[in-house]
Amino acid sequence: MTTVSQYLNQILHVENAWQATFIVFAFGVAAAVHFAWKKQQSERTEAAKGFARVLLRSVERVAWPLTALFILLLGELVFQRFQLPHQAMSVLIPLVAALAGIRFIIYLLRKSLKGGPLLKALESVVGLIIWLVIGLHLLGVLPQTLSTLDSVGLDMGDFRLSLLSGLKMVVMITLALAMAGIITNVIEGRISESTVLNPSTRVGLVKFTKFAVITIAILVALSAAGINMSTFAVFGGALGVGLGFGLQRIAANFISGFIVIFDRSVKPGDNITVGDRFGWVQELRSRYIVLRDRNGVDILIPNENLITNEVINWSYADTNVRLRVDVDISYEDDVEKALEIVKACGAVSDRILQDPPPNALLTEFADSGITIQLRFWIADPQNGRENVSSMVRVAIWKAFKENGITIPFPQRDLHLKSVPEGFRLEDKS
């Protein structure tokens, strides 16, 4: 009971009361600043786009802890100047700084990564690391812990990788990749909204920007972690040779992707045929393209196939495509009348162009009948080709029935020039 009374007396002492009052004041002002900022900037934040929105959201999340941190630091200096107790503020300052850091880093991770188990795991790891560092600092054992981590490592010639440098490298690369993800998302949004660039150029710029930003971010992170970049020259050469043999197909697809993008041979929305695959290009990725067929199935085709194999692009320069429908008539039917009927069926659909007009031709004297071919043009192959051809065939079938023109069954006439002895034909009619 005596201990509790002494503790309460110490807390209620005038000098400590001033410290407690100042701490309450600091948090109260910080909360007021946060709510005032949120109220004033809410509409502006919602209307902002790209990097401006990310910046405003970041300020909103750290406004409260940063304001409290600034006031506490200022108060600690004043209390030190007048030799007043400030132990509580000295404890709160790193805690508030940790809170600001956690809120900021988690926001960056959420903006750069999609929601999922990886994001949740990173949030937990970031919070654990920051609070662990703060705890070691408050206990006064942080310098000794860092020295211990730095003493455990692996020496490779002039290069030494310790646990401390490894942890620094992981943390810096994570932060750099988070920032790179936000930057690339902002740039991708700006490029995607451009009406000046064609779709292929937009995809190429996005891919190149993402590759460049991530590469620069990793190099900056390694340098900031204290890693000597010249040390990686030898390892990089050996690794490059190994990857050249083991990952040559992946590298070929990656490079082929850039070739396809920048030569504009295939772009999103194109209607193409690759081998026996027909469909519409949905996406151009770094390793493959996404081709959606007529059944709604997405097919992943490696970029290398677009370079080494023949590709039919139905909408490369002109979306107009000529289609052909063949039909046979009997040798006893009126050919000229059949040609007129077939040609008239070329107007059965609004999708069939009348300039150039449909044309009916006699193309072959076949075994079973006379072949007539209707040739016509459409301007929207992305909406399907066989459905138009089917409409034309149905129209021809109906018109032939109305006009007494027959479509013959497959048949052959057999002429016997000689009959073997004893062979006799019987009439079963």
C-alpha positions as CSV (number, residue, x, y, z in Angstrom):
1,M,0.0,0.0,0.0
2,T,2.9,2.3,0.8
3,T,4.3,1.7,-2.7
4,V,1.1,2.6,-4.3
5,S,0.8,5.8,-2.2
6,Q,4.4,6.8,-3.1
7,Y,3.7,6.1,-6.8
8,L,0.5,8.3,-6.7
9,N,2.4,11.0,-4.9
10,Q,5.1,11.0,-7.5
11,I,2.5,11.1,-10.3
12,L,0.6,13.9,-8.6
13,H,3.8,15.9,-8.0
14,V,3.6,19.4,-9.5
15,E,6.5,18.8,-11.9
16,N,5.2,15.4,-13.1
17,A,1.7,16.9,-13.4
18,W,3.1,19.5,-15.8
19,Q,4.6,16.6,-17.9
20,A,1.3,14.7,-17.9
21,T,-0.6,17.8,-18.8
22,F,1.7,18.5,-21.7
23,I,1.4,14.9,-23.0
24,V,-2.4,15.2,-22.9
25,F,-2.1,18.6,-24.7
26,A,0.1,17.1,-27.4
27,F,-2.3,14.2,-28.1
28,G,-5.3,16.6,-28.1
29,V,-3.7,19.0,-30.5
30,A,-2.6,16.1,-32.8
31,A,-6.2,14.7,-32.8
32,A,-7.6,18.1,-33.6
33,V,-5.1,18.6,-36.5
34,H,-6.0,15.2,-37.8
35,F,-9.7,15.7,-37.8
36,A,-9.4,19.2,-39.2
37,W,-7.1,17.9,-42.0
38,K,-9.5,15.1,-42.8
39,K,-12.5,17.4,-42.9
40,Q,-10.9,20.0,-45.0
41,Q,-9.2,17.6,-47.5
42,S,-11.7,14.8,-47.7
43,E,-13.3,16.1,-51.0
44,R,-10.0,17.0,-52.4
45,T,-8.6,13.6,-51.6
46,E,-11.5,11.8,-53.2
47,A,-11.2,13.9,-56.4
48,A,-7.4,13.5,-56.6
49,K,-5.9,10.9,-58.9
50,G,-2.5,9.2,-59.2
51,F,0.4,10.3,-57.1
52,A,-1.5,13.3,-55.6
53,R,-4.1,10.9,-54.1
54,V,-1.4,8.6,-52.7
55,L,0.3,11.6,-51.1
56,L,-2.9,13.0,-49.6
57,R,-3.8,9.6,-48.2
58,S,-0.3,9.1,-46.8
59,V,-0.5,12.5,-45.0
60,E,-3.9,11.7,-43.6
61,R,-2.7,8.4,-42.1
62,V,0.4,9.9,-40.4
63,A,-1.0,13.4,-39.6
64,W,-1.9,12.4,-36.0
65,P,1.2,10.5,-34.9
66,L,3.6,13.0,-36.7
67,T,1.9,16.0,-35.1
68,A,2.0,14.4,-31.7
69,L,5.7,13.4,-32.3
70,F,6.6,17.0,-33.2
71,I,4.9,18.5,-30.1
72,L,6.5,15.8,-27.8
73,L,10.0,16.5,-29.2
74,L,9.5,20.2,-28.8
75,G,8.2,19.7,-25.2
76,E,11.1,17.4,-24.4
77,L,13.5,20.2,-25.4
78,V,11.7,22.7,-23.3
79,F,11.5,20.4,-20.2
80,Q,15.2,19.7,-20.6
81,R,16.0,23.4,-20.8
82,F,14.2,24.1,-17.5
83,Q,15.4,20.8,-15.9
84,L,11.9,19.4,-15.5
85,P,11.1,15.6,-15.5
86,H,10.5,14.4,-19.0
87,Q,11.0,10.6,-18.7
88,A,7.5,9.8,-19.9
89,M,7.9,11.9,-23.0
90,S,11.2,10.2,-23.7
91,V,9.4,6.8,-23.6
92,L,6.4,8.0,-25.7
93,I,8.5,9.6,-28.5
94,P,9.8,6.3,-30.0
95,L,6.4,4.7,-29.5
96,V,4.7,7.5,-31.4
97,A,7.4,7.4,-34.1
98,A,6.9,3.6,-34.4
99,L,3.2,4.1,-34.8
100,A,3.7,6.6,-37.6
101,G,6.2,4.3,-39.3
102,I,3.8,1.3,-39.1
103,R,0.9,3.3,-40.5
104,F,2.9,4.7,-43.3
105,I,4.6,1.5,-44.4
106,I,1.4,-0.6,-44.2
107,Y,-0.4,2.0,-46.3
108,L,2.4,1.7,-48.9
109,L,2.2,-2.1,-48.9
110,R,-1.6,-1.9,-49.4
111,K,-1.3,0.4,-52.3
112,S,1.4,-1.6,-54.0
113,L,0.2,-5.1,-53.4
114,K,-3.1,-6.8,-53.9
115,G,-5.0,-8.1,-50.9
116,G,-4.2,-11.6,-49.9
117,P,-2.2,-13.8,-47.5
118,L,1.1,-12.1,-48.6
119,L,-0.1,-8.6,-47.7
120,K,-1.4,-9.8,-44.3
121,A,1.9,-11.6,-43.6
122,L,3.9,-8.5,-44.5
123,E,1.8,-6.3,-42.3
124,S,2.3,-8.6,-39.4
125,V,6.1,-8.8,-40.0
126,V,6.5,-5.0,-40.4
127,G,4.6,-4.4,-37.2
128,L,6.6,-7.0,-35.3
129,I,10.0,-5.7,-36.5
130,I,9.2,-2.1,-35.6
131,W,7.8,-2.9,-32.2
132,L,10.7,-5.2,-31.5
133,V,13.2,-2.5,-32.3
134,I,11.4,0.0,-30.1
135,G,11.2,-2.5,-27.3
136,L,15.0,-3.2,-27.5
137,H,15.6,0.6,-27.6
138,L,13.5,1.2,-24.5
139,L,15.3,-1.6,-22.7
140,G,18.6,-0.1,-23.6
141,V,19.9,-3.2,-25.4
142,L,19.5,-2.2,-29.0
143,P,23.2,-1.3,-29.6
144,Q,24.3,-4.6,-28.1
145,T,21.7,-6.5,-30.2
146,L,22.8,-4.8,-33.4
147,S,26.5,-5.6,-32.6
148,T,25.6,-9.2,-32.1
149,L,23.8,-9.5,-35.4
150,D,26.6,-7.8,-37.2
151,S,29.2,-10.2,-35.7
152,V,27.4,-13.2,-37.2
153,G,28.0,-13.4,-40.9
154,L,29.6,-15.0,-43.9
155,D,32.9,-13.9,-45.5
156,M,33.3,-14.2,-49.2
157,G,36.6,-12.6,-50.2
158,D,36.3,-8.9,-49.7
159,F,32.6,-9.2,-49.3
160,R,30.9,-9.9,-45.9
161,L,27.3,-10.6,-45.4
162,S,26.2,-10.4,-41.8
163,L,22.7,-11.0,-40.3
164,L,22.4,-7.3,-39.7
165,S,23.2,-6.3,-43.3
166,G,20.9,-9.1,-44.6
167,L,18.0,-7.8,-42.5
168,K,18.8,-4.2,-43.7
169,M,18.8,-5.5,-47.3
170,V,15.4,-7.3,-46.9
171,V,13.8,-4.2,-45.2
172,M,15.2,-1.8,-47.8
173,I,14.2,-3.9,-50.8
174,T,10.7,-4.4,-49.3
175,L,10.3,-0.6,-48.9
176,A,11.8,0.1,-52.3
177,L,9.5,-2.4,-54.0
178,A,6.5,-0.9,-52.2
179,M,7.4,2.5,-53.5
180,A,8.1,1.2,-56.9
181,G,4.7,-0.5,-57.0
182,I,3.0,2.7,-56.2
183,I,5.0,4.7,-58.7
184,T,4.3,2.2,-61.5
185,N,0.6,2.0,-60.7
186,V,0.4,5.8,-60.9
187,I,2.4,5.9,-64.2
188,E,0.3,3.0,-65.6
189,G,-2.9,4.9,-64.8
190,R,-1.6,8.0,-66.6
191,I,-0.5,6.1,-69.6
192,S,-3.7,4.1,-69.8
193,E,-5.7,7.3,-69.9
194,S,-3.7,8.7,-72.8
195,T,-5.7,9.1,-76.0
196,V,-2.6,10.1,-78.1
197,L,-0.8,6.7,-77.7
198,N,-2.1,3.6,-79.4
199,P,-2.8,0.5,-77.2
200,S,0.4,-1.3,-78.2
201,T,2.6,1.7,-77.3
202,R,0.8,2.1,-74.0
203,V,1.4,-1.5,-73.0
204,G,5.0,-1.2,-74.1
205,L,5.6,2.0,-72.0
206,V,3.9,0.4,-69.0
207,K,6.1,-2.7,-69.2
208,F,9.3,-0.8,-69.8
209,T,8.5,1.7,-66.9
210,K,7.7,-1.1,-64.5
211,F,10.9,-3.0,-65.4
212,A,13.1,0.2,-65.1
213,V,11.5,1.4,-61.8
214,I,11.8,-2.0,-60.1
215,T,15.4,-2.3,-61.2
216,I,16.3,1.1,-60.0
217,A,14.5,0.5,-56.7
218,I,16.4,-2.7,-56.0
219,L,19.7,-1.0,-56.8
220,V,18.9,2.0,-54.6
221,A,17.8,-0.4,-51.8
222,L,21.0,-2.4,-51.9
223,S,23.1,0.7,-51.9
224,A,21.1,2.2,-48.9
225,A,21.5,-1.1,-47.0
226,G,25.3,-0.6,-47.3
227,I,25.9,-3.4,-49.9
228,N,28.9,-2.7,-52.1
229,M,27.5,-3.0,-55.6
230,S,30.9,-3.8,-57.2
231,T,31.0,-7.0,-55.2
232,F,28.1,-8.4,-57.2
233,A,30.0,-8.0,-60.5
234,V,31.6,-11.5,-60.3
235,F,28.5,-13.2,-58.9
236,G,26.4,-11.4,-61.4
237,G,28.5,-12.7,-64.3
238,A,28.4,-16.3,-63.1
239,L,24.7,-16.0,-62.4
240,G,24.1,-14.6,-65.8
241,V,25.8,-17.5,-67.5
242,G,23.7,-20.0,-65.4
243,L,20.5,-18.2,-66.1
244,G,21.4,-18.0,-69.8
245,F,21.3,-21.8,-70.1
246,G,18.6,-22.6,-67.6
247,L,16.1,-19.7,-68.3
248,Q,16.7,-19.1,-72.0
249,R,13.1,-19.9,-72.9
250,I,11.8,-17.5,-70.3
251,A,14.3,-14.8,-71.5
252,A,13.2,-15.5,-75.1
253,N,9.5,-15.0,-74.2
254,F,10.4,-11.8,-72.2
255,I,12.3,-10.3,-75.1
256,S,9.7,-11.5,-77.6
257,G,7.1,-9.6,-75.6
258,F,8.9,-6.3,-76.1
259,I,9.4,-7.1,-79.8
260,V,5.7,-7.8,-80.3
261,I,4.8,-4.6,-78.4
262,F,7.1,-2.2,-80.1
263,D,6.6,-3.5,-83.7
264,R,2.8,-3.3,-83.1
265,S,2.2,-6.6,-84.9
266,V,-0.3,-7.6,-82.2
267,K,-2.2,-5.3,-79.8
268,P,-5.0,-5.7,-77.3
269,G,-8.4,-6.1,-79.0
270,D,-6.9,-7.7,-82.2
271,N,-8.6,-10.7,-83.7
272,I,-5.9,-13.2,-84.4
273,T,-5.2,-16.9,-85.3
274,V,-2.1,-18.6,-83.9
275,G,-1.9,-22.2,-85.2
276,D,-5.3,-23.7,-84.7
277,R,-6.2,-21.1,-82.0
278,F,-8.6,-18.3,-82.9
279,G,-9.6,-15.5,-80.6
280,W,-9.3,-11.9,-79.4
281,V,-6.2,-10.5,-77.6
282,Q,-7.1,-9.5,-74.1
283,E,-3.7,-8.7,-72.6
284,L,-0.1,-8.5,-73.5
285,R,2.0,-9.8,-70.6
286,S,5.8,-10.0,-70.1
287,R,5.9,-13.7,-70.8
288,Y,2.6,-14.5,-72.7
289,I,-0.5,-13.0,-74.3
290,V,-4.0,-13.8,-73.2
291,L,-6.2,-14.9,-76.1
292,R,-9.9,-15.4,-75.5
293,D,-11.6,-17.8,-77.9
294,R,-15.2,-18.0,-79.0
295,N,-16.1,-20.2,-76.0
296,G,-14.9,-17.5,-73.6
297,V,-11.8,-19.6,-72.6
298,D,-8.6,-17.6,-72.0
299,I,-5.6,-19.2,-73.7
300,L,-2.1,-18.2,-72.6
301,I,0.2,-18.2,-75.6
302,P,4.0,-17.7,-75.1
303,N,5.3,-14.5,-76.7
304,E,7.9,-16.6,-78.5
305,N,5.2,-18.3,-80.6
306,L,4.2,-15.0,-82.0
307,I,7.7,-14.4,-83.3
308,T,8.6,-17.9,-84.6
309,N,5.2,-19.0,-85.9
310,E,2.8,-17.7,-88.5
311,V,0.2,-15.4,-87.0
312,I,-3.0,-14.3,-88.9
313,N,-4.1,-10.9,-87.6
314,W,-7.6,-10.3,-88.9
315,S,-7.5,-6.7,-87.8
316,Y,-3.9,-5.7,-88.3
317,A,-4.3,-2.8,-90.9
318,D,-7.9,-3.1,-91.9
319,T,-10.7,-4.8,-90.0
320,N,-12.6,-5.7,-93.3
321,V,-12.5,-9.4,-93.9
322,R,-13.8,-11.4,-96.9
323,L,-15.8,-14.6,-96.2
324,R,-16.8,-17.3,-98.6
325,V,-19.8,-19.7,-98.5
326,D,-19.9,-22.7,-100.9
327,V,-23.1,-24.5,-102.0
328,D,-23.7,-27.2,-104.7
329,I,-26.7,-27.3,-107.0
330,S,-27.8,-30.1,-109.3
331,Y,-26.7,-30.3,-112.9
332,E,-30.4,-30.2,-113.9
333,D,-31.0,-26.8,-112.2
334,D,-30.8,-23.3,-113.8
335,V,-27.3,-22.0,-113.0
336,E,-28.0,-18.4,-113.8
337,K,-31.0,-18.3,-111.6
338,A,-29.1,-20.0,-108.8
339,L,-26.3,-17.4,-109.1
340,E,-28.9,-14.6,-108.7
341,I,-30.5,-16.2,-105.7
342,V,-27.2,-16.8,-104.0
343,K,-26.1,-13.2,-104.7
344,A,-29.3,-11.8,-103.2
345,C,-28.7,-13.8,-100.0
346,G,-25.6,-11.6,-99.5
347,A,-28.0,-8.9,-98.1
348,V,-29.4,-11.1,-95.4
349,S,-27.4,-9.4,-92.6
350,D,-26.6,-5.8,-91.8
351,R,-23.1,-6.9,-90.9
352,I,-22.4,-7.8,-94.6
353,L,-20.9,-4.8,-96.4
354,Q,-22.5,-3.7,-99.7
355,D,-19.4,-1.8,-100.8
356,P,-17.7,-3.9,-102.1
357,P,-20.9,-5.8,-102.9
358,P,-21.4,-9.5,-102.5
359,N,-20.6,-11.6,-105.5
360,A,-21.7,-15.1,-106.6
361,L,-19.4,-17.2,-108.8
362,L,-19.5,-20.6,-110.4
363,T,-16.3,-22.1,-109.1
364,E,-16.3,-25.8,-109.9
365,F,-18.1,-28.7,-111.8
366,A,-17.9,-31.2,-109.0
367,D,-18.7,-34.9,-108.9
368,S,-22.1,-34.4,-107.3
369,G,-23.1,-31.0,-108.6
370,I,-22.1,-27.5,-109.7
371,T,-20.4,-25.5,-106.9
372,I,-21.4,-21.8,-106.5
373,Q,-19.4,-19.6,-104.1
374,L,-20.7,-16.4,-102.4
375,R,-18.0,-14.0,-101.5
376,F,-18.9,-11.1,-99.2
377,W,-17.1,-8.7,-96.8
378,I,-17.7,-7.8,-93.1
379,A,-16.1,-5.0,-91.1
380,D,-16.4,-6.6,-87.6
381,P,-14.7,-10.0,-87.5
382,Q,-14.4,-9.6,-83.7
383,N,-18.1,-10.2,-83.5
384,G,-17.7,-13.6,-85.1
385,R,-17.4,-14.9,-88.7
386,E,-19.2,-18.3,-88.6
387,N,-22.5,-16.7,-87.3
388,V,-22.7,-14.5,-90.4
389,S,-21.8,-17.5,-92.6
390,S,-24.5,-19.5,-90.9
391,M,-27.1,-16.8,-91.6
392,V,-26.2,-16.8,-95.3
393,R,-26.4,-20.6,-95.5
394,V,-29.9,-20.6,-93.9
395,A,-31.0,-17.9,-96.3
396,I,-29.7,-19.9,-99.3
397,W,-31.4,-23.0,-98.1
398,K,-34.8,-21.3,-97.8
399,A,-34.4,-19.5,-101.2
400,F,-33.5,-22.7,-103.0
401,K,-36.6,-24.5,-101.5
402,E,-38.8,-21.7,-102.6
403,N,-37.4,-21.7,-106.1
404,G,-37.2,-25.4,-106.6
405,I,-33.4,-25.6,-106.8
406,T,-32.0,-28.8,-105.3
407,I,-28.9,-29.3,-103.3
408,P,-27.7,-32.8,-104.4
409,F,-26.5,-35.6,-102.2
410,P,-23.0,-37.0,-102.9
411,Q,-23.4,-39.4,-105.8
412,R,-21.3,-41.2,-108.5
413,D,-22.3,-42.7,-111.8
414,L,-20.8,-46.2,-112.3
415,H,-20.3,-47.4,-116.0
416,L,-19.4,-51.1,-116.5
417,K,-17.5,-51.6,-119.7
418,S,-17.2,-55.4,-119.3
419,V,-19.0,-57.9,-117.2
420,P,-17.2,-61.1,-115.9
421,E,-18.6,-64.4,-117.0
422,G,-21.4,-65.6,-114.7
423,F,-22.0,-62.1,-113.4
424,R,-25.7,-61.2,-113.5
425,L,-27.5,-57.9,-112.4
426,E,-30.9,-58.3,-110.8
427,D,-33.5,-55.5,-110.8
428,K,-35.0,-55.3,-107.3
429,S,-37.3,-52.4,-108.2
